[in-house]
């Protein structure tokens, strides 16, 4: 399995029961972290966390006086918990609305559900492509930026596993990858296809030639054969 996207990370969190705030016992909310760092300045370490936004939570109601007395600031605390672990912390907020812009709303949940359906549909289409050896359709889905990232990763994995023609290598090389890991996955699939087709890339012109060729048929330069 490839490194998950933010969407996949959120999907995993949604499958888990939401934790209860240790201060008030209320169910915590999923919260998307902001781009700036938190606490020690080393970053959040997670694209989403759980936060208690109960305005009657003792951490929030009592935090105003505590911070005012200790630091002279007008701010308070919200309880935060990292996903998939039992680590709770307090994060500073500067008002009742502080941080609420990162709350995962019903619209966010609806979008996540749409993503799940798109992934399910994409995987089903790829399964048919696998059975029918429809290489062209698989390449098309890999190239389609409207497809979910997981579907595109599955497509490139499938090409590496079953493709037996080097004609798809050039289109694959021209695909704009979603991220560095997809770029690596595409390159890995291309190497598998080369091995299956007994081909390689000319070190001078990058065109496809036979592994045992002594001369590139495209640029005419001498190359060392690969046995």
Phi, psi and omega in degrees: 000135180280166180303130184289152175274175176300322181296318180291323178298316179296321180298321178295319179296321182293335179282345181267152173291136180290138181287162176260140179295130180290347182269325184233348179080004180275154179294134182275159182257150172284134186225130177276126186288150179281170181288340180276161186278172185225147172062257186276003177081006182269002180102169184280327182080004181199139179287338179222146175223176174259137178225140175272118178252024175285116183291348178261004179295133179304326179300325181276313184292324182270345182294328181302309181293322181296314181290321178299317182290322185271327187234349180073020181254152175263086179204174180215195184237150165237141179282136184234142174225137179281144182292149175064020175205168185258031182267116177254144176219171174248131176246147183278136173231153186250021177169173181299324182274355183301123178088348185292342179294341180267001180297139175280114185268179177297325177298320178297318179294321178296319178296321179296321179294321177296322178296317179301316181294321179294321178294316179300315179295316180298317179296323179295317178296317180296325178297318177295320178298322180297314181296318184269001181054042181275081184295321182299317180294322179296316178298320179299319180289324176297323183282340187279111181287351176277347177284146176302150183301320180298324179292319179294321177296319179296323180296315181291324176297318180294320178300318179296331184275327189236343186292130181238025176226133181280000180292341181272350185296315181298313176300323180294321180293334183270358180285134175279111184287154179294319180203184183297324181292325176291323176301316178294321180295320178296316180296320178296319179294320179299318179297322177294319180294317177304314182297319181290327184263001182057045180234177177198179178258137175297130181292349183259312184249354178068009175283163183275130178225168177289149183300322185265010181294142176265336181225137177287126181287350182265311183254351176079003181276149178288138178228154177280129178292150177249123182259000000 
